[in-house]
Amino acid sequence: MNNREKMARGARTIVQTCAQVKPGDLVVILTESGMVSIANSVASEVQKVDAEPVIISILPRDSDGQEPPNIVANAILNSNVFISAVKTSITHTNAVKNAVENGTRGILLTQFTEQLLIGGGIEADFKQIAPICKKYARLLEVGNNVHLTTRKGTDLTFSAEGRRGNALYGIVEPGQFSTIPTIEANCSPVEGSANGVIVADASIPYIGIGLLKEPVTCVVKNGMIDSIDGGYQAKMLSENLESKEDPFVYNIAEMGIGLNPKCSFKGIMLEDEGVLGSVHIGIGTNITLGGTVTASLHYDLIMRRGTIEIDGQVILKDGILMN
């Protein structure tokens, strides 16, 4: 089997299993330069199920979380399915939020490469893992007080009271979106409630940081990052956040648990976030996750082998699922 055939197999999983594209569906496929081969592979599989693919190429956003043009927002709003194959994320935008609320099904392939379409997280049994993901999202939803720790020094507490748990398991129904190939359960902490220390030791797959050479330590006070320390990668993060001139980029927006046994750390966002037993803390925008903050970005700080306690119950211990 050559690479083109292997890519077609991955695209078939996205179209048929994940997006559940049906005959007659209007499928809007967003792409940008460098991602066209991914978009074309997906479009070809859409045609095979007698649905209508429409490919729209956009200029890369200036930063992750920046809104796409209005004409693009309107296109995905009026689609049955939208599939976003772009390098700069539009996941945490009003365009995605509004489209999903309008009943579309959304699949996000941010930073996807041809290799990710061929193997890795895309090979997971999404249907089999779905009940596990839903279970952990439910645990996050019914819980109030959350305590995250790692052996590298993370020690963060926050309130999740009244917040929904989000199950992103790669398969979407109308009114849902999911990222691929990550499988994760997440929630958005109540604004202002997070306090403690985050020590990212795996990956910060944005702005050229990728896999971490040394830990990045963030002190959190009243829901906001107060300081960032570490080596040159910590400096990259700090300078980038400061350059946005937006206080909400420091907002503690998300805690997510990776649940995909086929994912591995590669410095690519949607592969790294899905690593089984990893935990990521998202910062910035949280409007698509159940929060109220709109910022100029959404980044994830990823750590290995997390331990999570919710209202005194340990649900993850050193990266091992406990329930």
N, C-alpha and C positions, 0 to 999 in steps of 0.2 A: 504494500500500500504506500503510495507516494504522499508527500506533504499535503497536496491539494485534497486528496481523498480523506486524509486524516483530519484536515480542517473542516471538511464537509460533515464528518461525523460529529465533531464538536458543535458545529452550527446547527445540526439536526437536533441535538440535545437541547440547545437553547430555544429553538423554534417550537419543537413538538412537546418536549417534556416541561421546560421551564415556562415559556410564554403561552403554551397551550393554544397555538395559533390554529384557527379553524377556517374552513373554506369561506371565502367572501370577506374575511377580516381585512381592514385597512391597517397596514403595518408601517408606521413611520420609523425609519432607521436614520438616526443622527450619526454623523461621522465628521472627521476633520482630516487634514493632511497627515499621512503616515498611518492612518487607520482604515484606508479604503478597502484593503484586501479583506479585512474582517467584515466590513459592511457588505461587500459583494458576496462573501460566503453565506452570510445570514440571509441576504435577499434571495439568493438562489434556492435556499431551503424553504423560504416563505412561498416562493412560486410553486414548489413541488406539492404543497398542500392546497393549491388553488386559492391562495390569498393574494392580496395586492400589496407589494412592497413599494414604498416611496423613499428614496434615499435623499437626504438633505445634508449637504456639507456646510459646516459653519467654521468660521475662524476660531482658533483656540481662544478660550476665555483668558483674561489676564491673571485670574487666580481661581482656585477651586471654590465653588459655591457662588460664582458670579452668574447672574441670570443670562439665559440665552436671549437672542433677539425676539421681539414680540411675535414676528411671523412664525418663528419656530415654536414658541410657546403655544400659539394658536393651533399649529399643526398637531402637536402631541395632545392638546386638549380635545381635539376632535377625532382622534384615532381610536381604533379598537385596542391596538397594541402599539407601544413605542419601545424601541430598543436603542439605547444610547451607547455608541462605540466611540468614545472620545478620550483624549488623554487628560484633559483638565475637567474635573468633575462638575457635573450639574446636578448631582444627586440632591443636595440640600438647598434647593431653590424653590421659589413660589411656583415656577413653571411646572415642576414635577408634582408638587403638593396639589396644585389646582387640577392637573390632569387626572391624578389618581382619585381625587374627590369627585371628579366628573364621571368616574367609572371605567377609565382605561386600565389596561394592564401594562406595567412598566418593568423593563429589564435594563439594568445598568451594567455596562461592560467597560468601566473606566480603566484606562491604562492597559487595555487588553493588547496582547501580542499574538502573533501567529502561533507561537509555542504554547501559550495558555489555551488556545483553541484546540491544540493537539493533545495535551496531556496535563496532568496535575489535578487541581481541584475540580476541573470540569468532568473528571472521570468518576466523581462521587455518585452514590446512589441517592439522589435527591429525595425520591419518594420514601425511601427507608428512613432517612434521617429526619424527615419532616416532623414526625411525632415527638422526637427528642427535642427538637428546636422549639416546638410549640410549648412543651412542658416547661422548659427553662424560661421562656418568655412569660409564661403564667406565674412562675415563682417570682420573677422580677415585678410583675404587675400587682400581685397581692401583698408584696412586702412593703415595709415602711422604712426601716433603718438598715442601710447597707454598709458593710465594712469590707474593703478590698485591701489585701496585703500580698506581698511577694517576698521571697528570701533576699532579693536584691535591695529591699528597703522601702518599697511602696507601702504606704499606710494611709489610706484615704477613707473617710466616712462621708455619707450624704444621705439625704432623705429622698425616697422614691414614692412617698405617700401621694396617692391620687394619680400617679403617672401610669400610662399604659406600658405593657411589655410588647416589644416588637419582635416577631418571629420572621427572620429573613432566611428562608430555607430554599430559595431558588425556584419555587413554583408559585405562580401568581394567578389569582382569580380577579374578576372585575373589581376595581377599587383598591388594588394592591400593587406595590412595587417590590422588587427584590434586586439585590446586587449579586453578581455571579463572578467568580465561583465561590466567594465566601458564603459560608452558612453560619449565621450568628443569631443569638438572642440578645436584645439590648433594651435599655430604657434610658430616659433622659432625667437626670437628677433635678430635683426642684431647685430653681434658680436661687443662688445665695446660700445653699445648704452644705456645699462640699467644703471640707477642710482636711488638711493633712499634707502628705507628700506623694508625688507620683515619680517613680523611677522607671523610665522607659529603657529597656535593655535589649529589645529585639529590633524594632524598626520604626522609623517615621517616614513613610513612603511618599514624601512631598518635597517640592522645591529642591530636588537633587540630593536629599539626605539619604534616604533608603535604609539599608541595613546599618545598624549602629556599631561603630568601632568601640565606643565606650558609652556608659549610661548617661542619659540626660535626666536631670533631676529638676522637678518643678514643685515649688512650695505653693500650696493652695490655701487661700484665706477667703472665707465667706463667698464661695462659689466662683472665685476668679484666681487665675495663676498670678502670684505675686512676685515670683522670681524664678529664673531659669539658670541652672549651673551645669557645667560639664566641660567637654572639650570643644573642638571646632564645630562639631555638628550642633551642639547646644547653642553656640554663638550664631550659627546659621538660622536656627529656629527663632532665637530671640530677636535678631535683627530684622527678620522677615515680618514677624508679628508687629514689631515697633513701626515698621515702614507703612503699615496699613492705616495708621492714625485712627484706629477704631477700637475703643475700649472693650467692645464685646467679643473681639477675637480671643480674649483670655477666659471667656466663659466656659465652665465645665459643662459640656453639652450632652455627653453620652458615656455610658459604660456598656461595652459589648463583650460577649463571650464567644470565642471561636469554636466551631463545632464540626468542621470539615476534616475528616481524617486523611484526605488526599492532598490537602494544602500543605505547603512548606514555605519557609521564609526565603523570599527571593528579592525583597526590596520593591515589590509591586503591591499596591494597596489592597486590592481585592483578593489576592492570594494570601498575603501576610495576615490580614484580619481574620481569615477563616481558619488559621492553624488551630487544630484541636487543643484545647486547654489554655490557649493564649487569652489575654484580656486586653482590650484597648479602651483608652479614655479619649473620647472625642472632645475637641474644643471649638468654640465659635458658634455657628448656627445650630439650632436644634428644632426648628419649626416642623421638619418632616418626621420627627421622632416623638412628638407630643409636647414639646416645650414652646416657649414664647419668644425666644431670642433670634433675631436676624442679624447676622454679622457678615463681614466681607469674605469669610472663608469658613471651612470646616476641615480641620486636620485631625488625624488620629495618632496617638502615642501608644505604641504597642509593646507589651511586656510578655515574657514567657512565664508559664507555670504559676498562674494566679491562684489565690485563695479568696473565696467570697463567702461572707457570712451575712445572712439576711434575717433580721429579728432573732438572732441567736442560733439559727440553723445554718450549718455549713453546706453549701450546695456545690462548691468546687474546692478541692484541696490539692495544692501544688500541681494544678493543671489536670487533675483527675476528677471526672464527674462523680458526684456522690449520691445522686438520686436517680 
